[in-house]
Amino acid sequence: MAKHKTSLATRILWGLVIGIVAALATLAIGQWHAPTLAFMQRVSSAVFDPFGQVFLRLLFFVVIPLVFSSLASGIVQLGQLNRLGPLAARTFALFAANMVIGVAIGLVLMNLLQPGHHIDPLTAQKLMAEYGGSAVQSVRTHAEQPSLSLGLLVEMFMPRNLFGAVVGNNRGVIGDVLPLILFAILVGAAGTQLAPDKRQRLQDGLDLISELMTKIVDFALQLAPYAVPAMIYSVIVKVGLDVVLALSVFVVGCLLAMALHLFGTMSLWIALLARKSPWAFFKNIRPVLVTAFSTSSSNATLPTSLAIAQEELKLRPTTSGFVLPLGATMNMSGTALFEGCVVLFIAQVFGVELSLATQVIMLLLAVLSAVAVSGIPGGSLPMIAGLLATFGIPPEGIGIIIGVDRLLDMARTTVNVGSDIVTAQIVDDSLKRAEARNARA
């Protein structure tokens, strides 16, 4: 199984490289023969995008049953409800620290690079005109959302109609995952109170559902070496290098901040807190990072994360089943980092000065809003529009970055998912050490 996963990851990586090279070649040809580029853009929309969606939809199919079964099973396996406390405490503490550090890194780099000062007003207007429609939609989506309050939090986690909230009223989006997570925790907690034989039957049933969903994931992953190059080719051909070049300092700054957080901060955490080799760790989770990058979805990557955590990292199902489903919804360090970068960048473009105190407030708001972001492609844009309005920056300014959002979405999802599995590794190791100390005592 391990060799199969490694081989698949290598094939996906090669597919990614081929897709990028083919896209760059198409853009180069389009410089002297525009009809060729236009034709390939139509082919991408008509053929490559639907093929990529088949791969994504197979993964989305299993998200809801897999989140429920893995999270509930992880808690049931604890056996005693009082063991949930240390597991949850460590998990949420690492989630919070992870996101705060990520946003701080992003803000520091944006202040150093000052990318907004490299965009002249004419270029900004051109980008706004080209992507203004999407920006207006994001602003409208945020305007339709009620402001955060205790009542809203209750509604988010405990809707009157659980089934309706989870299923959703739109076949084009995944339903709300937060109430599903709370319900799974309650089911798992109640399961620990059952008689041993009944608790075992419940755990066996949940594990069976999880195993079935994992088999469906295996079907999807067989398409990955072909779907990944199709999706990345389509993105690059449609976005074009001109938009990327216009926003090059901003894009490079964001990517550098994300790389520093994922391979810098997370490597230190793995070395110091988990006491493992960062190189070996990242080599083991390579399939997870590749899947996250290609799908731009934490939810779509969750099945792969659970499989790698148990098969490659040898994490206990109790830990991976609790930490990873929660992380796919709540631990959005890459998204929080990106939100802080975007707000500061657009503020610079419009000449809005944000003091250090204001940026500290923005850091906290970016963390809170990132938690509310759905684990699906483009889920952060409405939240960014809200943050812009909060600090007196025209929300329509989001149109400046929408052209490169798809590429950066792939990168920030990789950070989100990578941070989740790092957290799972650290929590699992810390609990094992604590149990060993208790056993010796």
Residue pairs with C-beta under 8 A, 6 or more apart in sequence:
1 311
2 311
2 312
5 287
5 307
5 308
5 311
5 312
6 286
6 287
8 221
8 224
8 225
8 287
9 286
9 287
9 290
11 224
11 225
12 224
12 225
12 228
12 287
12 290
12 291
12 294
13 286
13 290
14 225
15 224
15 225
15 226
15 228
15 229
16 228
16 229
16 232
16 290
16 293
16 294
18 229
19 228
19 229
19 230
19 231
19 232
19 233
19 236
20 232
20 233
20 236
22 229
22 233
23 232
23 233
23 235
23 236
23 237
24 236
24 241
26 36
26 37
26 40
26 233
26 237
27 37
27 236
27 237
27 240
27 241
29 36
29 37
30 36
30 37
30 38
30 40
37 237
40 237
41 237
41 238
44 233
44 234
44 237
44 238
45 234
45 238
47 230
48 230
48 231
48 233
48 234
49 230
49 231
49 234
51 226
51 227
51 230
52 227
52 230
52 231
52 234
54 223
54 227
55 220
55 223
55 224
55 227
55 228
55 231
55 295
56 227
56 295
56 297
56 300
58 216
58 217
58 219
58 220
58 223
59 217
59 220
59 295
59 297
59 299
59 300
59 301
59 303
60 174
60 297
60 299
60 300
61 216
62 213
62 216
62 217
62 303
63 174
63 177
63 299
63 300
63 302
63 303
64 166
64 174
64 175
64 177
64 180
65 209
65 213
66 209
66 210
66 213
66 214
66 302
66 303
66 306
66 325
67 177
67 180
67 181
67 184
67 302
67 325
67 328
68 180
68 183
68 184
68 187
68 209
69 184
69 206
69 207
69 209
69 210
69 213
70 206
70 210
70 306
70 317
70 320
70 321
70 324
70 325
71 181
71 184
71 185
71 188
71 321
71 322
71 325
71 326
72 184
72 185
72 187
72 188
72 191
72 206
73 188
73 203
73 206
73 207
73 210
73 317
73 321
74 188
74 317
74 318
74 319
74 320
74 321
74 322
75 84
75 184
75 185
75 187
75 188
75 189
75 191
75 192
75 318
75 321
75 322
76 188
76 191
76 192
76 199
76 202
76 203
76 206
77 203
77 316
77 317
77 318
77 321
78 84
78 87
78 188
78 192
78 318
79 192
79 199
80 192
81 189
81 192
81 193
84 189
86 431
86 434
87 318
87 319
87 322
87 427
87 431
88 322
90 426
90 427
90 430
90 431
91 322
91 323
91 326
91 423
91 427
94 423
94 426
94 427
95 326
95 327
95 330
95 331
95 423
96 367
98 265
98 331
98 333
98 419
98 423
99 331
99 332
99 333
99 336
99 367
99 370
99 371
100 363
100 367
101 261
101 265
101 333
102 257
102 261
102 265
102 333
102 334
102 336
102 337
102 415
102 419
103 333
103 336
103 337
103 339
103 340
103 363
103 366
103 367
104 363
105 257
105 260
105 261
105 265
105 337
106 254
106 257
106 261
106 337
106 338
106 340
106 341
107 340
107 341
107 344
107 359
107 362
107 363
109 253
109 256
109 257
109 260
109 341
110 253
110 257
110 340
110 341
110 344
110 345
110 348
111 344
113 249
113 252
113 253
114 348
115 247
115 249
115 250
115 253
115 345
115 348
116 250
116 344
116 345
116 346
116 347
116 348
116 349
116 350
117 348
118 249
118 250
119 246
119 247
119 250
119 349
119 400
123 246
124 349
124 400
127 243
127 246
127 247
127 399
127 400
127 403
128 135
128 396
128 397
128 399
128 400
130 243
130 399
130 403
131 399
131 400
131 402
131 403
132 396
132 399
134 381
134 399
134 402
135 385
135 395
135 396
135 397
135 398
135 399
135 402
136 396
136 399
138 381
138 382
138 384
138 385
138 395
138 398
138 402
139 382
139 385
139 389
139 395
139 396
139 398
141 381
141 382
141 385
142 382
142 383
142 385
142 386
142 389
142 395
145 382
145 386
146 152
148 368
148 372
156 176
156 178
156 179
156 372
157 178
157 179
157 182
158 179
158 182
159 165
159 176
159 179
162 179
162 180
162 183
165 175
165 176
165 179
166 175
166 176
166 177
166 179
166 180
167 175
168 174
168 175
168 176
173 374
173 376
174 299
174 374
174 376
177 299
177 328
177 329
177 374
177 375
178 329
181 325
181 326
181 329
184 325
191 199
191 202
191 203
192 199
194 202
207 317
210 306
210 321
213 303
214 303
214 306
214 307
216 303
217 303
217 304
217 307
220 303
221 291
221 304
224 291
224 294
227 294
228 290
228 294
231 294
232 294
235 406
235 407
235 410
236 407
239 403
239 404
239 406
239 407
243 403
243 404
244 251
244 403
244 404
244 407
247 400
247 401
247 403
247 404
250 341
250 345
250 401
250 404
251 404
251 407
251 408
253 341
253 345
254 337
254 338
254 341
254 408
254 411
254 412
255 408
255 411
257 337
257 341
258 334
258 337
258 338
258 411
258 412
258 414
258 415
261 333
261 334
261 337
261 415
261 419
262 334
262 414
262 415
262 418
262 419
263 278
263 282
266 278
266 418
266 419
266 422
267 278
267 282
269 422
269 426
270 276
270 277
270 278
270 281
270 422
270 425
270 426
271 277
271 278
273 426
273 429
273 430
274 281
274 422
274 425
274 426
274 429
275 429
276 425
276 429
281 313
281 422
281 425
282 289
284 308
284 312
284 313
285 308
285 312
285 313
285 418
285 421
287 304
287 308
288 301
288 304
288 305
288 308
288 417
288 418
288 421
289 414
289 417
289 418
291 300
291 301
291 304
291 417
292 298
292 301
292 410
292 413
292 414
292 416
292 417
292 418
293 410
293 411
293 413
293 414
294 410
295 301
295 377
295 413
296 377
296 378
296 406
296 409
296 410
296 413
297 375
297 376
297 377
297 413
298 327
298 328
298 329
298 332
298 375
298 413
298 416
298 417
298 420
299 328
299 374
299 375
299 376
300 376
301 328
301 413
301 417
302 324
302 325
302 328
302 375
305 320
305 324
305 328
305 417
305 420
305 421
306 320
306 321
306 324
308 421
309 315
309 320
309 324
309 421
309 424
309 425
310 317
310 320
313 421
313 424
313 425
315 424
315 425
315 428
316 428
319 424
319 427
319 428
319 431
320 424
320 428
323 420
323 423
323 424
323 427
323 428
324 420
324 421
324 424
327 416
327 417
327 419
327 420
327 421
327 423
327 424
328 375
328 416
328 417
328 420
329 371
329 375
330 371
331 416
331 419
331 420
331 423
332 370
332 371
332 373
332 375
332 380
332 416
333 370
333 415
333 416
333 419
334 411
334 412
334 413
334 414
334 415
334 416
334 419
335 370
335 373
335 379
335 380
335 412
335 416
336 366
336 367
336 369
336 370
337 366
337 412
337 415
338 380
338 408
338 412
339 366
339 369
339 370
339 380
339 383
339 384
339 387
340 359
340 362
340 363
340 366
342 384
342 398
342 401
343 354
343 362
343 366
343 384
343 387
343 388
343 391
343 393
344 354
344 359
344 362
345 401
346 388
346 393
346 394
346 397
346 398
346 400
346 401
347 353
347 354
347 391
347 393
349 397
349 400
350 393
350 394
350 397
352 391
352 392
352 393
354 362
354 391
358 391
362 387
362 391
365 387
365 390
366 387
369 383
369 386
369 387
370 380
370 383
372 383
373 379
373 380
373 383
375 416
377 406
377 409
377 413
378 405
378 406
378 409
380 409
380 412
381 398
381 402
381 405
384 398
385 395
385 398
386 395
388 394
388 395
388 397
388 398
389 395
401 408
